[in-house]
Amino acid sequence: MEYMLERAGEEGKEVYEKAVEIVKRGREVGSLRLTDVRGAEVEVRGKRHVVGVLGGGAQPEKSWSGKILLRIKITAEG
């Protein structure tokens, strides 16, 4: 977690604040690892699914407007 927050801080205040929000939510539900998430509800093309997370990661990237974004990829099965 600390490394992710450090990297988010390097990318700017907005990215850092979003990362802190994600970490805070993880602590609220008692999960700080993606693979701890089971029974999460997601919506895909208008339909709701219950999934378990297999893994994922985060990578900073530039948007077409030049903003630095933190792209979070999650692999899940339902």
N, C-alpha and C positions, 0 to 999 in steps of 0.2 A: 504494500500500500504506500509506504513512504516513498519508494522509487517512483511510482506512478504520479504521486502528488508533486514530487520534485520536478519530474519531466513536464507535467502540466503547468507548473509555475514558470518554467523556462519559456513556454509558449505564449504566456500572457495572462493577465488578470482574469479575463472571461473564461478561458480554458481551465484555469486553476479553480475558480469558483464552481464551475460545473463538476469538476472532479471531486471537490469537497462535498458537494451535494450528493453525488453518487455514493461516496464512502459513508456519509452520514446515514443515508437510507439503508445501506448494507448493515451498518451497526444496529439500526432500529429493528431490523428483522433477524438479527443474529447471524448474518452471513457476510463474510468479507472475501470469500473466494467464489468465483463464478460457479465452480462445480458443486458448491453447496446448495445452489438454487434448484429446488424441486417443486413441482406443482405450480410454476409461474404461469399466469394467464397472459397470452399474447393475442393480438388481432392481426390476421393475415387476409387481405382481400375481403374484408368485411365479415370474416368468420373468426370466432374465438376458439383458441386451442390451449390446452394445458400441456406444458413442456417441462423437460428436465434439461439443464444446461450441461453440455459435455466439456466445453472449454471456450476460449476466446482470447482476445488481446486488444491492445490499443496502440494506435499509431498516429502521430501528428501529420497533417497534410495541409497544403494550401488550397483554398477554394478558388474558383474562377475570379473572384473579386480581390484576391490577395490576402484574405483573412486566413489565419492559422486555425484549423479545426482539429479536434481530437476525434478521429474515427474509431469507434468501438465496434469490434466484430465479435459476435457470439454464435457459437455452434450449439444447437439444441436438437433434441428429438422429442416427438410427441406421440 
